[in-house]
Amino acid sequence: MERQGHILVVDDDPGIRGLLGEYLERSGFRVSLATDGREMRCALEASRPDLVVLDVMLPGEDGLALCRDLRARSRLPVIMLTARGDELDRIIGLEMGADDYLAKPFNPRELLARINSVLRRARALPPEQGPAHRVRFAGWTLDLAARQLIAPDSLVVSLSGAEFRLLAVFVDRPNRVLDRNQLMDLTLGRESSPFDRSIDVQVSRLRARLRDEGREPRIIKTVRNEGYVLAAAVERLD
Amino acid sequence: MRLVPASLFGRTLLVLAVGLLLAQAASVVLNLFDRGSSVYRLAAIQIAARIAQNARILNRLPAAERPKVIESVDGRHLRVYLSEQTVPVSRGFEEHDRYENAFRELLLRQIGVSWPVNVEITSQPRVPNVPGEGSVATPFEIWLARYFYYLFPDTFSIVAQVRLEDGSVAVFSAIVPQEPLSRLESLVPQLLLLVGVCFALAGLLVYMTTRSLDRLAQAADAIGSSPDGAPTEESGPSEIRRVIGAFNRMQQRVRDHLQERTRLLGAISHDLKTPITRLRLRTEMLADSEVGAKMQRDLDEMEAMVGSTLEFFRDLGAEPQRRPIDVGALVESVVEDRRDVGQTLEVRGAARTPYPGHPQALRRCLENLIENAVRYAGSAAIELDDTAERLRIAVRDQGPGIPEAELQRVFEPYYRLEYSRNPASGGVGLGLSIARNIARWHGGDVELSNASGGGLSAAIVLPRGARVRSPSARGSG
């Protein structure tokens, strides 16, 4: 908890609101609470939180509308909570501009990890640019929300968790040489597991998925004694 | 081969056809009888007139001149012959007596004089007692003649013996000409035309009726596999329309009931999420971390139940939104994720071409099967087999397998085998149901079998080239 912050929790369930507030305070954050959109706006005028944890299902104006509204006016990071855990909801949530998405019932530690991750990212990125949801590079499309890779011939190519994380790191940093340690750090986020294979194995798997095998890989290139680089322009699609 | 057709159409048509033919045959027979008796009456009058005329002529002539007349009169249809005595003639049948008397009356009236006349209608096709007509009828011919004389008019003859004034007997034997049925052949086309027209009209009527029934059956079938189908159009005869109407209302009620049940279960599962979330937060803040860890495990289990239940009731959508999927990448990505957490999985075979499907759903389907294999056997081998007709992804394990009797039951929602009921090892009991729903949405199925070498094989079989999606069979099987 080296970087603390101010979190605004918006949830209409008093139990969850109170407990979440208490939990985050114990974790070292300053917390404000709001029941609905009206209270959220009041809280935003009264103070400047670093992140909003926003429930999708709210009385009156719902969380998706609030999120879009927030996004239209600021770069304030938003993590959406929803009881509807299906894929569509997640994609819509992310398209509304949420930085992350968590389905109820969530593990509180998972929420904590994501709050930290989003805060870290928000501080690292240029202030006006949020995370991309769909990017295109070398003819391929990576749907970060649906976690799908779509080939130039529109074939859906499934990725394992490790492959997806690695590719996400590359598309976030195109044309930058990343050494193995950096890649290890960046991919071992909250979803790390003790059995993750070495970066070299992951890269070769990823190349196979991208049909980029052979002597001279063209998309993910090897830089001798340094590491790997995504040698392609990355275009944001939204 | 069965004689009675199975379909209502066939049966109705058969009954109508047989009935029509019988009615036609009866009317033809009656018609022939009627015509036949008129013909016979006319023939009898003619024959009587000829016999009477000849008898009178013979009576007038001296004995020496009679043979000349006989020679000129004697022919195929009327044999004439002079005898000293009355010739014995077989008596024929009793039912002929009436006709014999009638003919005798007729003959006497024609002759005009009351000579002793003896008339016999014999069933002998030929008259044996008349010289030159030697052959004797067989018993079969006689039997035929008795009961089917209208078919064989040639088989009887009228033998009239007239005692002339000089005491000699003139024997006349007349064969009744074959008239009544001689034109039967000409009746056949007429009969066939009539039967054909009736048959076609009957067929049309029956077709119209059974077609409505057919559509009803299809509608009932559709309800069985998916209650969400459009109602059947109420058309056809009023009775059928009423049945279709009743059917549509039943379909509506079944659908309402199903939707209500789905909503109820979904709502319960959904509403449980909020208290579970609260419990998680409370547990996380408990001072006693050992109790907290146990409670977290219970909560994990509850969450899995709620999650699977909602997953089970989730519809992939009425319209198939298929995208071409790299099957190899799909299988390998699932396998890689599991290898990353230390599970042992093997992949054999390859898919030949991409498969058009729902990527996330197929991934879930495969994951559920692998999850089962890993849970009960510790490891699994995934075998890809791809032909022009179907894509088969089999998950083989070396576990205990499933008793044959249970192989279908394990697809039932919330059904769990006895040995997997332990919550520490067993799932919720929806994994296979969900997998099957997904496979069926794609027009395929999940097939379970015990491998000969032990262990279980759970295969996703997906049709290739099938454009039509079979309706989702949620909750069945």
Interface residues (C-beta under 8 A of the other chain):
Chain A: D13 G15 I16 L19 L20 E22 Y23 R26 A83 R84 G85 D86 E87 K104 P105 F106 N107 P108 R109 A146 Q148 A151 D153 S154 L155 V156 V157 S158 L159 S160 G161 A162 E163 S193 F195 D196 R197 R205 R209
Chain B: H270 K273 T274 P275 I276 T277 R278 L279 R280 L281 R282 E284 M285 Q296 L299 E303 V306 G307 L310 R314 R323 P324 I325 D326 A329 L330 E332 S333 V334 V335 E336 D337 R339 D340 V341 G342 P354 P359 Q360 R363
